[in-house]
C-alpha cells in the first residue's frame, strides 16, 4: 500500500461557512477525513500544494499518505468541489483506508491498441469511448492507478462491455454482481460519419430506383 503522494494538512476547529471563507482567503482548503473506524476530523490543506496534485489523474486513484500534524494516515480522495469558473478547489473529502478492508473507487480506463485495430487500420473506423472510468472494489494494496482495455482486435460494429475488461488481480467490478443489465458498453467501433452518410444515401437511391422500376412495370 505504498504511495507516491504525500499531502500535508492541519486539524481545524472552526466550522461553518464563515470559517471556510476565511480559510480560502488565507490560501487554504477546508476538508474532512473520515472512515477507518475513527471519528471524522476537519482539516485544512494548502491550496497551492493541493492544486499541484489534483492536476495529476493518478492522485484520484491512489492511496495518499495524509500527514496531519505528527499523525500519518493512508487515505483516498472521495470527493472534490471546485469553483465552476476559477482554478480553485473549494473542499475535499478523504476516506481513511485499512490494509484489510476493501475500498470502492472510480479509476480511469486507458484504451490501448487503437491504431492497430482491424476496424481502424483496414476499414477506417472510429472509436467511441462510452466510459472513461469504472467503479472497482479491492483491498488498498491491490488498487490500480488505471485499468487498460485492449481494443486491438476490434472491427467495425464491435462493442466491448464491462465484462470484457481484463481485471488486475484482486480487483472486482461491483456493477457486474447486480445482473446482466449492468454490464454496460464501454467502447464501440463504427464507420466514420461521412462514410455512413454516403452508405445511407446510396441505399436511398437504390430504393428510389426500385420504386421507379416497379412503377414502370405496373404501366
matplotlib code that plots the C-alpha trace (Angstrom):
import matplotlib.pyplot as plt

x = [0.0, 2.8, 2.0, 3.7, 1.6, 2.2, -0.1, 0.3, -2.7, -3.6, -6.5, -9.1, -11.7, -13.5, -16.5, -19.2, -19.4, -17.7, -14.7, -14.4, -14.4, -11.7, -9.6, -9.9, -8.8, -5.7, -4.9, -6.2, -8.8, -11.2, -11.5, -12.7, -11.2, -13.4, -13.7, -11.1, -13.1, -12.4, -14.4, -14.4, -12.0, -12.0, -8.6, -7.1, -4.7, -2.5, -4.3, -1.1, 0.2, -3.2, -3.5, -0.3, -1.7, -5.2, -3.9, -2.5, -5.0, -3.3, -4.0, -7.6, -6.9, -4.1, -3.7, -2.4, -0.1, -2.0, 0.2, -1.9, 0.5, 2.5, -0.1, 0.3, -2.7, -3.5, -6.5, -8.2, -10.0, -13.8, -15.0, -13.7, -15.6, -14.2, -15.1, -17.2, -15.2, -11.9, -8.9, -9.9, -10.5, -13.3, -13.5, -12.1, -13.4, -10.9, -11.6, -9.1, -8.2, -7.3, -5.0, -7.5, -10.7, -11.9, -12.5, -14.6, -13.2, -13.6, -10.4, -9.6, -9.8, -6.8, -7.6, -4.6, -4.2, -6.5, -4.1, -3.8, -7.4, -8.6, -11.7, -9.4, -6.4, -8.2, -11.7, -11.1, -13.4, -13.6, -13.8, -16.4, -15.4, -18.6, -17.0, -13.8, -13.6, -15.1, -16.1, -14.0, -13.7, -10.4, -8.0, -5.9, -2.8, -4.4, -5.6, -4.6, -3.9, -5.8, -7.1, -6.0, -8.6, -7.2, -9.1, -6.5, -8.8, -11.9, -13.6, -16.5, -19.6, -17.8, -18.6, -16.8, -18.6, -17.6, -17.4, -14.7, -12.2, -9.2, -9.0, -5.8, -5.5, -7.8, -9.9, -13.7, -16.4, -19.3, -21.7, -21.4, -22.8, -26.1, -27.1, -26.6, -28.4, -25.5, -22.9, -22.6, -20.8, -17.5, -16.3, -17.6, -16.0, -18.1, -17.8, -16.9, -20.0, -19.3, -19.0, -22.2, -24.0, -22.8, -24.0, -27.4, -27.6, -26.7, -29.4, -32.0, -31.1, -31.3, -34.7, -35.9, -34.7, -36.5, -39.7, -39.4, -38.9, -42.0, -44.0, -42.8, -43.7, -47.2, -47.8]
y = [0.0, 2.3, 5.8, 8.3, 11.1, 12.8, 15.6, 17.8, 19.0, 20.6, 19.9, 22.7, 23.5, 26.5, 25.2, 26.8, 28.8, 31.9, 29.9, 28.2, 31.5, 32.8, 29.7, 30.1, 33.8, 32.5, 30.1, 27.0, 24.4, 23.1, 19.3, 16.4, 12.9, 10.0, 6.2, 3.7, 3.0, 6.5, 9.7, 12.3, 15.1, 18.5, 19.5, 22.2, 21.9, 24.3, 25.2, 25.6, 22.2, 20.6, 22.2, 20.6, 17.1, 17.5, 18.1, 14.6, 11.9, 9.3, 11.4, 10.3, 6.6, 6.2, 5.7, 9.0, 9.4, 12.1, 13.8, 15.7, 17.3, 14.3, 11.8, 9.9, 8.0, 6.4, 7.8, 8.1, 11.0, 10.5, 13.9, 17.3, 20.5, 23.0, 26.5, 26.4, 29.1, 29.6, 27.3, 26.9, 23.8, 24.7, 21.5, 17.9, 14.7, 12.0, 8.4, 6.6, 3.1, -0.1, -2.7, -5.5, -3.6, -3.3, 0.1, 1.2, 3.8, 5.1, 4.6, 5.7, 3.4, 3.6, 2.2, 0.6, -0.8, 1.7, 2.3, -1.4, -2.4, -4.0, -1.8, 1.3, 0.1, -1.7, -0.2, 3.4, 3.1, 5.4, 4.6, 6.0, 5.7, 5.3, 5.2, 6.9, 5.4, 2.5, 1.7, -1.0, -2.7, -4.1, -4.0, -0.9, -2.9, -4.0, -0.6, 0.2, 3.7, 2.8, -0.2, -1.0, -2.0, -3.8, -2.8, -4.0, -6.8, -4.7, -4.4, -2.3, -2.5, -4.3, -3.4, -4.1, -4.3, -4.2, -8.0, -7.8, -5.9, -8.0, -7.0, -6.9, -9.5, -8.8, -6.2, -6.6, -4.7, -4.3, -3.5, -7.0, -8.6, -6.7, -8.5, -8.6, -5.3, -3.6, -5.0, -1.6, -1.0, 0.9, 1.3, 0.9, 0.9, 2.3, 3.7, 7.3, 9.5, 10.7, 7.1, 6.1, 9.1, 8.0, 4.5, 5.8, 8.0, 5.0, 2.8, 5.6, 5.9, 2.1, 2.2, 5.0, 3.1, 0.0, 2.0, 3.6, 0.2, -1.2, 1.8, 1.2, -2.4, -1.6, 0.6]
z = [0.0, -0.8, -2.1, -4.3, -3.0, 0.4, 1.4, 4.4, 6.5, 9.8, 12.1, 12.4, 15.0, 13.4, 11.4, 9.2, 6.0, 7.5, 8.8, 5.4, 3.6, 5.9, 5.2, 1.4, 1.7, 3.5, 0.7, 2.5, 1.5, 4.1, 4.1, 6.1, 6.6, 7.8, 8.0, 9.2, 12.3, 13.6, 14.0, 11.2, 11.6, 9.9, 8.4, 6.2, 3.3, 1.4, -1.8, -3.7, -2.6, -3.4, -6.8, -7.8, -7.0, -8.4, -11.9, -11.9, -12.8, -10.6, -7.5, -7.6, -7.9, -5.4, -1.7, -0.3, 2.6, 4.5, 7.2, 9.8, 12.3, 13.6, 12.6, 9.3, 7.8, 4.5, 2.7, -0.7, -2.3, -2.2, -3.3, -4.5, -5.0, -7.5, -8.4, -11.6, -13.4, -11.5, -10.9, -7.3, -5.1, -2.6, -0.5, -0.3, 1.3, 2.2, 3.4, 5.6, 4.5, 6.3, 4.7, 5.3, 4.3, 0.8, -0.7, -3.7, -6.1, -9.6, -11.7, -15.2, -18.3, -20.6, -24.1, -25.9, -29.4, -31.1, -34.1, -34.9, -34.6, -37.9, -37.9, -37.9, -39.9, -42.6, -42.6, -41.5, -38.5, -35.5, -31.7, -29.4, -25.8, -23.8, -20.4, -19.3, -15.8, -13.9, -10.3, -8.7, -5.3, -3.9, -1.0, -0.8, -1.7, -5.0, -6.1, -9.7, -10.9, -14.1, -16.0, -19.5, -22.1, -25.2, -28.3, -30.8, -32.1, -32.6, -36.0, -37.4, -35.2, -32.4, -28.8, -25.6, -22.2, -18.6, -18.5, -21.3, -19.1, -18.1, -14.4, -12.3, -9.5, -6.5, -8.4, -8.8, -10.7, -8.3, -11.2, -12.6, -9.5, -10.0, -13.1, -16.9, -17.4, -15.5, -17.9, -19.7, -23.0, -22.6, -26.2, -29.7, -33.2, -36.0, -39.5, -39.9, -40.1, -43.6, -44.8, -43.0, -44.7, -48.1, -47.5, -46.3, -49.4, -51.6, -50.1, -50.5, -54.2, -54.7, -53.0, -55.3, -58.4, -57.3, -56.7, -60.2, -61.8, -60.0, -61.3, -64.9, -64.7, -63.5, -66.5]

ax = plt.figure().add_subplot(projection="3d")
ax.plot(x, y, z, "-o")
ax.set_aspect("equal")
plt.show()
